[in-house]
């Protein structure tokens, strides 16, 4: 009865290819997202017993649904942290989707795993980790942080048996990403929250916090940020890393956004301290131009992570009980996941085909437009930088505006299809924020955005 679901439909395939070709070859529109003038269409009756004509449903998606989703790969998407996948990565993601790959284990997908591992090894080398470092691609930074902190927690508990399991803590900064606090909550442990030095987590601040905390002995790890999401600030990675090494603490670096600046000739010196990391993450789906759903999670000693995270079950024994050491490299063993798509392959293909130099140029272009935007803001008497631009993020204020005025301005920019720019909070104040990532974002667009704030 349902065999037709598995038959190839030539007409549908051509319609899908045409849609994808159109998206790949034409300038990406912003579209309206939740601010669309037209109401979302009625979906009543679409899910039914007999199904619908697939070409009609594809047209329905294209004409009635897609325009209600803001395209985060547009050069005008300057809110949050954008996503700007290369054309090669998008095309190869289609190949992966059509290949029926399950990237869970070496047994099932040795070919896919070896390619993902090449990309991971390259990133580990960029960060200065030893040759035996490794890990897996996971869905995003939140999953990467949770998995790595799980390993750090269990290692720390083994080193501090005098404390109850829930009493061990991680030292984190007050500006750490929200997923760090959420991960510790899920793990059932507390944080030693350290006050920053102008929003930068430093060794001096950590030493002072540890010295003044009567329970400092229960701190088993340190979490640093290589590029805060809100402002692009890079913590004292060298100082925090050496402190962790000297005190036998797990050292995790959250580089989900900013870690990509390892590819920047002008900024990579800020990241030399990553070589001390026991674990770190970087999201290729952010500033390394891969499709969404791709975070690289790496461990200095992946064997340690495997012992803690690998899932055990009778039907999984075949994944582990083999004399071939390659069978020990199952991506499912290095994070809190089991079944997974081979989400690192699109990044691998783009990196291999475009070359490292192209990535360096693209990352550097983002930094360059950021600095030019900051210079423009300084020239406009109705604008003011909140702090110096950092990595690819600029925080600034429109003098005299309140939160309501920023919100109205943001919505109008989107309605006019100029750009998607959202305000943020900085030290309790609502301010404007530009997050650059797409190398095609032009200075002309920046000028247009800034001049829209004149009145």
N, C-alpha and C positions, 0 to 999 in steps of 0.2 A: 504493500500500500504506500509506504513512504519512500520507496526507492528513488523516486524522481528527485528527492532532495540531494542526492549524491551524483546526479547526472550533470554533465557540463552543458551550460546554456550559452551558446555562442552569442546570441543577441544581447543577453545581459552582460556578458564579458565585454563586448564592444562598448556598451553603454558605460560600464564602470571605467574602462580604459579611457574613454573620451572624457569622462568627468575628471579623472586623475590627471590626464594630459592638460586639461584646461587649468586646473589648480597649479600645476607645475610650471606652466609656460606664461601665465599672465601675472601681473602684479597682484600681490595678496591684498584683498580689501580688509579693512578693520571689521566691518559688519557691526551690528548693534548689540549683540549679547542681550542682557536683561533690560536694556534701555530701548529696545525696538519700538518704533512708533506703532506698528501693527501688533495686535495681540497674537500670541502663539496660536497656531491652528488647533482645531478640535481633533483629538485623537480617538474619539469614541468609535468603536467598531473595527479599528485596524487589526486588533488581535482577535481572530475568529477561527472557526473550525476548518474552513476550506482554504484559507490563505488569500493572497492578493497577487495581482500581476507585479512581478518584481521590477520591471522597468518603470511602471507607474509609481511604485513606492520610492525608487531611486529619484525620480523626478520630483516627487513630493518632498523628499529630504533636501534636494538641491534648491528648490524654489521656495519652500515654506519653512524649512528648519534651519538650514545652514546659516542664513542671514541673522539668526538669533543667537549665534555663537561668535564671540569676539575671537578673531584669528590672532593667536599669540605669536605667530611667526611673521607678522607684518612689521616692516621697519618703523611703523608708527606706534607699535605696542611698547610703551615705556613704563608700564606699571609692574608692580611685584618684581619677579625675575622673569623676563621673557623666555621664549623658546624659539629658536631659529634654525631648524635642521637644514643641513645642506641638501641639495637636490639628490646627490648620490645616496645619502643616508635614507631619504624617503623612498627612493626607488628600491633600494636593497631591503628595506623593511617590508615592502610588498613581496619581494622574493621570499623572505623568511616566512611571511604569513601564508604564502601559497605552498610552502615546502613541508608542512606538517611536522616541524621540528619540536621536540620536547627537550628542552635544555636542562633537564633535571640531573642526569648522571652521565658518566663516561660510557657506561654500557650502552645507553640508548643513543648518545649523540657525541661520540668522541670527536668527530670532525668539527662540530660546532664549538665544543668546549675548547679545543686546541686553538681555534681562532680567537675566541673570547679571551683565553689566557694570554695570547700574544699581546692583545690590547692592554690587559691588566698589568702584565710585566712591564710594558712600556711606561704606563702611568706610575708604577712603583719606582722605576728607574728615575723618572723625572723628579720624584719626590725624594730621591736619595736613599730609598730602602734597600736592604741587601738583596742579592740575587734570588734567594729562596722565598722571598715575599710572594704572597698570592691571596686570592679570595674569590669573589664572585660578583656578578652584576645582579643588583636587586632593583626593586621597583622605584625607589626614591630615597632621598636623604633620611626621612623618618625611619624607614625600615633599616637602612644602613646604620644609623645611630643606635637604634634599639638593639640590633644584633651585636654590634661591637661592644656596647656597654654591658650586654649580658655576659660576654666573655670576660670583660674586665672585672665585673662584679664577682664572678665565680673564682677567678684567679685571686682576687683580693680576699675573698672569704677564706680561701685555703691558706693565705699568708697571715690572716688575723683570726685564728680560731678562738681567741679569747673573747671575741665579740659575738653576740647573737647574729644570725644571718641578716636580719633586717637592720642592724645597727651600722653596717659599713656605709661609707659615704663617698661621693665624688666631689671634688672641688671644681666648681663651675663659675663662670662670670655672670654678672647681672645682665649682660647683653647676649648671653648664649641663645641660640635659636630655640624657639618654643618646643621643638621636638625633643630637645635634651631633657627639659623638665618633665615632659610627658613620658619619655622613656624611663626615667627614674621612678616616676609614679607607677608605671606598669610593672617595673621590677621590684617595687615595694621597698625602695631605699630612699634616703634623704640626700639632699645636696648641701654642701658648704658653699653658700653663695658669697662670692668675693666681690667687693666693690672695685670698680675699674678705675683706671687712671685716664680720665677723659675718654671713657667708653672703651678703653683698651685694657685687656687682661694682661698683667705683667707679673714677672717673677717677684718683684719687690712687694706688690700687693698680696700675692699668694703667701709669701713668707710671713708677712705681717698678720694675715688672717689666721694662718696656722699657729703662729706664736701666741695669739690672743684667744684661741679656742681651746677650752679645757679638754675637749674630746678629739683633738686633732689626730690622735693615734688611730682613729677608726677611718680616716681618709685613705682610700685604697687606689684612687685614680684622679687624674686631672684631665679636664676637657677644655681644649683650646679651639678657637674659631679662626679659620683662615679666610677672612672676608665676611663680616657680618652682613646679613641680608638687608638690614635697614639702611646701613651707611657705608658698607664696604670696608670696614676697619679690620686690619689684620692684627691679631694678638701677638704678644711677645713669644713667638713660637720657639725661638732659640732658648730664651731664659726659662720658659715653662718646661720645655723638653729636658733641659739639663737638670732642672730641679727634680723632675720625675725620675730621671735616671739615677740621680744621687740618692733618692729616697725610696727606690724600688717600688714606684707607683705606676699603674697602668696609664699610658699617655695616649689619649685619643684626640685626633684633630678633625674637626668638622669643617671640611672644605667644600661642602656641597655646591655653593655658588663660587666662592672666590678661588678655590683651588685650581681652577682653570688658568689663572694668571701665572702658573708655572710655565705656560707657553709664551709669556710676555717677556721679551728681552729687557724691557725697562722696569719690570716689577718682580721678576722671579727671585731677586735677592731677598725679598721680604719673607720668602717661604723656605729658606735654607734649614730652619729648625724642624721642618717636617721629617727630616732624616731620623729624628729621635722617636718617631711615633711607633707605638705598638699597633695602632690601627688608625686608618684615616678613610674618609670618603670624599669623593668628588662626583658631581652629577654631570655626565656628558649631555644630558638633556637640557642643561642650562647653558653654560658658556662654552661648551665643546660641540655644539651644533649637531646633536643627535636628536632623534624623535623622543617624545615624552615616554616616561616609564623606564629610565635607565640611570642607575646610580652605580658607580664602581666602589666596592667595599674591599679594602685591602688590609691584610695583617702582616706584621713583621714575621710572625711565626704562625703560619696557617695550620700547622699540625695541632697547636694548642686550641685554636678555634674549632677545629674539626672534632676534637675529643669532647667539647662541651656542647656543640650545636648539632652534630649529626643525629638524625632520627633513626631509631632502632625498631624493627618489626620483622616478623617472620618473612614477609614477602619482600623485605628490603635487604635481607642478608646477602643476596646475590650481588648487591652493589658494593659490598665491603669484603666479602670472603673470597679474595682472589690474590694470588701471589704476585700478579703484575702490579707494580707500584702505581701505574697510571690509573688503575681502578680506584685508587684512593682519592682521585681528584674529581669528586662529584660536586658541582656547584651547590647542590642541595645541602651539603654538609657545612657550609660556611655562613649561613644566615638562618633566620627564623622563617623558613619557607621549605617547601618540598617541590611540588610541581611548579615549573616555571617555563616561560617562553625564553628563547635564546635572545634576550633583549640586548646583548652587547654586540651582536653581529652588524647591525646597521652602523654603529659607531666605528667598529673595526673596518668595515668596507670603505667608509668615508675617509678615515685616516690613511688607509693604505693607498687609495686611489688619488686623493688630493695632496697628500704629503704633509709632513710636519710643518714645512715652511708656510704653507697656506694657512694652517691653523695659527701659527705665530702672527702672521700678517692680520688675520681676522680679529684675534684677541687684541692686538695692538691698536687696530683701527677703533675698537670700542673705547679703549683708554684715551685715544687721541680726541675723539668727539666729546668725551666726557670733559676733558681739560678745556676744549674750545667752548663748550657750553658754560663752564664755570667762568671763563674769561668774559663771555657775553653778559652773564648775570652781573658781574662786577661793573660793567659799563652802563647798566640801566639804573637810573636813580630811584625807580620804584621797586626794585628788587634788591635782595641782600642774601649773600651766602650764609647758611646756618653754620657751616663748618667747611674746611677745605674738601674738595672732591677727593674721593678715594676709590681706587680701582675703577669701576664703571658706574658709580653712583654719585649723584649730586643732590644735596639737600639745600633748599633755599626757601625764602619767604617773600610773599608779596606784602609790602608794608601796608598796614591798615586793614588787612583781610582777617576775617574770623573763619571758623570751621565751615559755617554755612556757605560762605562766599567761595571757599575752595571747592566745596562739593558741587555747587552750581557751575563753576568754571569747568570742572572735570567733565561733568555731564554734557555741557555744551560742546566741548572739544570732540567728544565722541559722536554727538548728534551731527556735527558738521563734518564728520569723517576725516578730521585732521590728525588726531592721535588719541591714544588711550593712556591717560596720565591720571594717577590717583594720588590724593594726599596721604600723608602719614603723620604719626605723632613723634615728636622729638622733645624729650624732657618736658612732657606734658602739653606742648604747644602743637597745634595743627600747622603743618608746613607742606610745601610742595616737594616732590621727589621725582627725579628722572633716573630710570635704570636703563642704561644703554647695554645692548648686547648685539643687535643685528649690525653687521658691518656696513649695510647700505643706508643706515639712518644718516640723513644729510644735515649739514649745518643750516641749510635753508629751512628745513622742517623745524629745527630747534628755534631759529629766529621767529618763525611763525607762532610757535607755542608761546614763547616768552612775550611777544608783542600782543598776544591775545589777553595778557594780564594787565595791559597798560591802563585800561579804563575800569 
